[in-house]
Amino acid sequence: MTPSALEAVEEIASRVRNRDRRGLARGLSWIEDRTPAGRALLDRLYRADHPAHRVGITGPPGSGKSTIVNELTRRLRARGAAVGILAVDPSSPFTGGAILGDRIRMQDHSSDPDVFIRSMASRGSLGGLAAASIEASELLEAAGFDWILLETVGVGQSEMEVVEAADTTVLVLVPESGDAVQVMKAGVMEGGDVFVINKYDREGGDRLEKEVSLMLELSRELNATGVADRWEPPICRTVALRADGIDALLEAIDRHRAHLERDPERRREVRSRKIARRLRTQLRDRLVGGLVRRWDLEGWVAETTARIQEGKGSPYALVDSLVARLLEEGVPGARDDARRSEGRGAEERP
Amino acid sequence: MTPSALEAVEEIASRVRNRDRRGLARGLSWIEDRTPAGRALLDRLYRADHPAHRVGITGPPGSGKSTIVNELTRRLRARGAAVGILAVDPSSPFTGGAILGDRIRMQDHSSDPDVFIRSMASRGSLGGLAAASIEASELLEAAGFDWILLETVGVGQSEMEVVEAADTTVLVLVPESGDAVQVMKAGVMEGGDVFVINKYDREGGDRLEKEVSLMLELSRELNATGVADRWEPPICRTVALRADGIDALLEAIDRHRAHLERDPERRREVRSRKIARRLRTQLRDRLVGGLVRRWDLEGWVAETTARIQEGKGSPYALVDSLVARLLEEGVPGARDDARRSEGRGAEERP
């Protein structure tokens, strides 16, 4: 990294610490664009003490997550807490970015200096959005936001990656999301700390609650480990559009936070599991990123694709022999390369 | 790989080629379990000529994908085609495997020797399910199934990874899945070759069709590249439970197949893009897999997690310095290790 680039990182770092909105926006763009400056910034601002409480909110499209986030924000602000909100949306070729429709509802808070809202969109890179949104929440934490709300769209593996990095995971279901089998299909119930049945007044609300409750009971029996003071995920009934049940939801989140903090050993353990998971994911992504920067990965991909199409080998054998070579010898020439090119080498080892 | 393990691979390979059901089931289990035997099997059976047509079918839970798959299967069987079906489900701690509820409807075909149905469940590994289901479809292709239907649950990044590896991607929407914004939110419209509006007779069916059609038009304008003979994704209206509109859907899929095959250059190009994408994904996964096998990755993760919690460094700098070292030098001792341990070394280079 050049001296002027380092200076820019330092400047943004200090603006983020002062919760300067334009500085924050700039830093978040670096993170979304996966730039070396973004990583350098995160390295400087990383808070091992983890002062903020992160709440991940996920559920099917149309289940009312944005309304719930809006209502939670209102209550957290009434307590005087500063709230950072990340709305994690997949991108679309039609908009070229995040969809702002739902954000309009958030205009209640748009003039409040202690609320910061950012929509984050997938830019096509595999798993990149989950990584970027977790990193963005670390930036908001460094900016001194007390609560960080991570709202995702949809319930899938990538969405769960986002919310599992949160301290408290809230799963929002709606009666029309179907019967118990459909809920199980979402395959994410094991990740929930708090369940919300939103639009509870609709037909099927009672039945859905019974099903979720039954499944939680089953899970409790299957995973009975004799641990004292185990967290029992509560089920909250809400009608978010009327702000019904939101107080009880926030209280459930507060209780989960208190549960985590009551036992410092447990808090440490939970954090440590989350850090370890992120280290593995980051390592995977950075290894491939490093291959792109230090080696002609795309050249190898093109050449290997051609070989496969000519019937000269399967992807399985060809990938495995490359992996074996890389692990045994590293990237050919990478060491000399790193020595020669100060700039790029330094980027790799900040 | 030991001689007896190699023999087992050869035996299963020949049973798969003969479409022996128990042999197929065994091979698919190897693939799901991510074993070296599974990779060796795939390497042996890989078909560069890609004789089967793979159809990926995705959409929100409850949109009727299983019913559509059932109806398509009935029609393909009437033509005499052999059909392999992979139902890709996330797992749940409650069932410990794939959910079979929807599969019950498929019992129509359970006694037919030319239909093979397999549910595949996530076993917790990140992105592992997408990889496994693509590999499983390659196994079914080697077994001589003419059509392979890949049905996924949910619409997310991982689901799109599955269906994008298919030749034809069918996106199923339902009126209650909400307005155009919600559809865009699914963020997957760019991936669709054929759109289905199922339960078309419900309220909102017309409106949904108009919205999808408008968005396709918009996308056409944005991506206008002057390519002649461009594929225009059709919108099919179905009421799958009454088998309404399924003939037209199959016809649309046939037309897409014919479109791909009409121009061998285009077919090659499309295939080549898909192979290249898979090479990148596989490389990423195998690099981390290789680190687990050849090095104490978990030891590094534990040690680094502790350092981070003690405030001695951020994950960003620590991951980057490991990646730099690995790319420059490979895994310390891996070369000697590979020489010493014939068995494991051979697994890496089949």
Interface residues (C-beta under 8 A of the other chain):
Chain A: R39 A40 L42 D43 Y46 A48 D49 P60 P61 G62 D89 P90 S91 S92 P93 F94 T95 I99 G101 D102 S122 L126 G127 L129 V153 G154 V155 G156 Q157 S158 E159 E161 E176 S177 G178 V181 Q182 M184 K185 A186 G187 V188 M189 E190 M215 L218 S219 L222 N223 R268 R271 S272 I275 A276 R278 L279 R280 T281 Q282 L283 R284 D285 R286 L287 V288 G289 G290 L291 R294 W295 L297 V301 A302 T304 T305 A306 I308 Q309 E310 G311 S314 P315 Y316 A317 L318 V319 D320 S321 L322 V323 A324 L326 L327 E328 E329 G330 V331 A334 R335 A338 G345 E348 R349 P350
Chain B: R39 A40 L42 D43 Y46 A48 D49 P60 P61 G62 D89 P90 S91 S92 P93 F94 T95 I99 G101 D102 S122 L126 G127 L129 V153 G154 V155 G156 Q157 S158 E159 E161 E176 S177 G178 V181 Q182 M184 K185 A186 G187 V188 M189 E190 M215 L218 S219 L222 N223 R268 R271 S272 I275 A276 R278 L279 R280 T281 Q282 L283 R284 D285 R286 L287 V288 G289 G290 L291 R294 W295 L297 V301 A302 T304 T305 A306 I308 Q309 E310 G311 S314 P315 Y316 A317 L318 V319 D320 S321 L322 V323 A324 L326 L327 E328 E329 G330 V331 A334 R335 A338 G345 E348 R349 P350
